[in-house]
Amino acid sequence: MFVSAFALVALSQASQPATAPPQERVDINRQFTVGQRLNYQVRSSLLLEIQEYGRPFFQPVDQEVNYDFYQAVTGIDEAGFAKLEYSRTMFEFVMGESSLGPRASTKENPKDRFELRLSRVNAITDFKQIQAPKPASGRSGGAMELLQRIQLSRALARAGATPEMQVSVPPFLLNFANDMRRLALFVGSFESSMDFAPMLPLRSPRLGETWRQTVSSAPQQLRGKNQQAVQRVDVTYKYDGLVTENGQRFHKVTGVYSLDSDAAAYVNQVVGATPAETGLRRMPLKLDGKLTFLLDEKTRHTVRGTAEAKGGWSIIITQLDQPILEERISGRSTLRLASTGAPARPGQNTGRRTPR
């Protein structure tokens, strides 16, 4: 049976699987409007479970870090970047019951103000402080640091550590522990807080596409001697497309991050000593977190966000095989757009409330 060349080509093409057209890219860059004001609330809770050497139980200690802030667009330049006024209008630190005393709350009204230049991908390209905050009471973070120093000193003493080690080790290592707690709550600097999260991609993403943002750093051991270096801690974000919640459509962005390092190797290398000389064998640091953000469908500002993390750290000295101090960390923070517009004066209903 005779079959033409054209028919063979047609049959060949028909037998090949069809290639799906590439997904369209979606513009999720911010859309700014002069006069827009967004009023946010951040509520964070941290559970620490701490075990000292010689004690058979973990002691729970809870903390809360709560604050309110606003972003107000005062101008837009030729590049489409926004000139923003930013201020944290309320800050509250809650220290749970511990050996230092009962549960205590410290609430402050910092009234600090910054002028920022913000790109459409939520990147701060310039900022200056236009109003300094009121002097802090000094009670907020200091209580936790004092508790940690007491616990570490007691644990070192029980383990038979030398007096020199009891003096030199705590300042180094507790700095790493404090950084882990801040990262677990996703609070702190602009890069590692939820205030301008999520960082958006430079190129409009397709569904499922990922990008990265550096939010912190971790100690890193080098092959050479007396060298200092850190490794980046990156959030890997992913665009999950449009979702509907309570009848409203949002762009959904999720993220994950992970820290896995050993601070002891870093400290020993920095001081140019061996574990036998410093008495510090290991300080493993491990933290895994996940983030979820819902962005307004049209303007792409963040409407809601959550950050959750679990991990911990421990200190192991050369005299022992078990940790002299171990801390488990569980953190959760929520970001909520509380309202838009200027805050209402007494008896005045100004601005639009945002549903929870």
N, C-alpha and C positions, 0 to 999 in steps of 0.2 A: 504494500500500500504506500503510495507516494504522499509524503507530508512536506509542505513547503518550509523553507528556512524561517519565514515569518511566523508560521504556526509553531515551530519548535521553540523559537524565542519567547513567544507568548506563553506556551506551556511551562517553560522554564521559569519565567517571572511569576506565574501564578502559583507555582509550587513552593516558592520561597516565602518564609513567614514575613508578614508585614511589620515594618519597623514603626514603633509608636513615635509620634512627633514629640520633640522635646517639650517639657513643661514650660509654661510661660513664667518669666520672672515677675515677682510681685514687689512693687515699691512699698517698703515699710518705713521709709525715712520720715522724720518728724515734719509736720506742717505747722509753722508758727504763725501766730496772729498777734499783732501789737495790742497790748491791753489784756491779753489772756493771763489769768492768775490761777494756779493750781495749788490747792492746799492739801497736804498729805499728812498721814499718821503712820509711824513705824512703831510696832510693838514686838519686842523680842524677849524670849525666855531662854535661859541657859541652865541646864542641870549638870552639876559636877559631882562625881562620885569619887572620893579620895580615900586611898588606903595608905597608911604609914607602916613602915617596917615595925614588926612586933605587935601589930594590932590585927585581929582576925576578921575585921569587917571593913566595908567601905562606908565612909561618912558622906551622906548626901548634903550638898549645899546648892541652893538655887539662887539665881540672879535674874533681874529684869532690867532691860535698857529700853526706855520708851522716849520717843521724841516726836515733835510736830515740826514741819517745815513748809515753806512755800516757794514756788518758782513763779516769778512775774516777768512777762516779756515786755521790755521797755523799748525795744527797737529791733530792726532786722537790717543787716547790711547787704551790700550788693551780691555777696556770695551766698546769701540765704541763711547765714548764721544769725542766731538770735542773741541779742543783748539781754541778759537776764539779771534780775535781782533775786538773790537767794538768801534765806535766813531760817535758822532753827529757832522757833519761837518758844519751845518748851522742851526741857530735858529732865528726865526722871531716872534715877538709879535706885533699884531696890536690892538690898542685900538680905538674903534669907537668914534664918536663925543659924548660928554657928557657935563655936567655943568663944568667940569674941563678944557675943551678946545676942539679944533677940532680933527678930526681923525688923529692919529699919529702911525707911524710904527717904530719899533726898530729892526734892523737886526744885528746879531752877528755871529762871527765865533769862536765857543768855543774851537775847536780843542782838546777836552778831549779824552783820549783813555783808554780803559779798556781791560784787558785780562780776558776772561771768560772760564769756563768749562761748556759746554752745553751738556745735554743728548739728546738722540734721541727723547724724548717727549717734547722738548723745555723747559726743566727745568734747570735753572742756579744753579749749585751745588757749584761753587766757583768763586770768581772774585777778581781782584785787579786793582787799578788804576795805569796806567803806565805813564800817562801824565795828569797833572792837567789842568782844563780849564782856559782860559783867564778870568781875572776879568770881571764880568758882569757890564753892565751900571747901573743896579739898576732900570731901568725905566719900565721893563716889567710887572711884576705882581703887583708892588707897586701902580700903578695908580688906578687899580680896587679896591684894598683894601682901599685906601684913600677915593675913592668915596663912598664906602659902609659905612665907618665910619662916613662920613659927613651926609649921608642920615639917618643912624640910630640915630645919635645924634639929628638931626633936628626932626625926628619923635618922639623920646622920650620926647623932650622938648615940642612939641605941645600937647602930650598926658598928660602932667603934671607929668611925672616921677620925682622921687626925684633925686637930684644931685648925691647921692651915686650910684643909679642905672645907671645913665647916664655914670658913670665912669667904673663901674664893669661889666656891661652886655656885651658891644661890643666885648672885646677881646675873651671872651668865645664863643659867638655865631657865630661870623664871621669866626672862624676857621672851624666850621661845614659847613658853606656856601661855603667856599673855597674848602673843600674836595668834596662837591657835584658837584661843577663845573668841577673839575679835573676828577671825575668819569664819568660825562656826556660826556666828550670828550675822555675818555679812554686814557689819557695821564698822565705822572707822573713817578712813580717808575717802575721798570722792571715788577713787578707783575700786575700793573694796567695800562699798556700801550700796544700798539699794536706791539711794536718792536720785541717781541719774542712770539707773539700770532699766533695761539691759543695754549694753553697747550694741549698736546695730551694725550690720555689715556695710562695707564701702560700696559693694555691688548688690543690687536688688537680688534677693535669693529666690531660688526655686523651692518648692515644697520638699522638705527633708534636707536641705542644704545646711552646712555647718560653717562656723567661723569661730575665731578665738579672741579672748581678751586676757591679758595678764592682770591679775588682781593682787598678787602677793609674791613672796619669795620664800625659799626654804634653804637651810644650810646645806652645803654641798662639799664633799671631800674631794680634794685634788691629788694628783699623783706627786706633784712637787712638794717641797717643804715650805712652811711659813707663808703659805698663800691663802688668800681669802677669796671666796666666791660664793655665789648663791645660785640656786636653780629657780626658774620661774614656776609660779603656780598659775596655771591658765584655766579659765572657764571656757569650755567648749559649748557654744550656743548652737541651737538648731531651730529652724523655722518649721513650725508644725501646722501652718496654714490658718484658715479662718475657722473659728469655732463659735457656737451659739450657747450662751448661758443666760438663763432667765429672760429669754426672748431678745437678747442683745448680741450682736456679732462683734467678735474681737479677733485681732491677729494674736496668735499664741506663739510664744518663744520659750523654749526650755533650755536649761544648761546643766552641766555637770562639771565638777572639779575634784581633784584628788591630790593629797599631799602624802608622801611616803619618804621619810628621810631619817637620818641619825645625827642628832646634834652633837653627840659626844665626839664623834670622829672629827667634826668641824672644829669644835673647841680645842681638842688636843692638837690638831694641826696648826691652828692659829697661834697657840702659845709655844709651838715647837717642842712639845713634850709627848712622851708615851703614856698610855693608860696607867702603867705602873707608877709613873711619876706624878700624874695628876690624881690618880685614884678613881678616875671616871672611865668606866668601860663602855657603857652604851646609854643613849637616851633616844629610843625610837619615838618618832613623831608620825602619827597616821591620822588622816582626816579625809572623809569622803562626803561631798555635799551635792545637793541638787537644787535647782532654781526653776521657778515657773512664773511667767509674766503674761498678762493679758493687756494688749494695747488697743486703744480706741481705733475703730475701723477706719475713720477718716483722717484724724489728726495724728494718730499713732503715738500719742503720749501714753504713758503707763497708767492703767486704771487700777490694777491689782497685781501684787507679786508675793511670792512666798520663797523662803530659803530654809532648807533643812540640812543638818549635818550631824554626823556621828563619827567619833574617833577617840583618840586619847594619846597619852604619852606616859612614859615611866623613866625612872633613873636607876641605873644599875652600876654599882661601884665594884672595884676589883676584889674587895674582900668577900663579896657575896654573889650567889647565883640568882637571887631573887631581887625584885625591885625594892629599893628603900622607900620610894614614893611612886605611887601610880595614880593617874587621874583618868577617868572616863568622862567623855564630853558628849552631851546631846544638846543641840541648839536648834531653835526655830524662830524665824522672824517673818512678820507680815508687813506689807506695804499696802496702804489703802488710800485712794483718792477720796478724801472726805467731802470736799466741796470745791466749787469753782467760784471765782470772783473774790472781791474784798470781804474780809470778815464783817459780820453784821454788828452794828452798834446796838446797845440795849434798846429793845422795843422795835428793832428794824429787821426785816427779813430780806437780806441781800445775798445774792449768790445762789447757786444751784447745788443742792445736796446730792451726793452720789450714793446710790443704793449699795448696801453691803453685799 
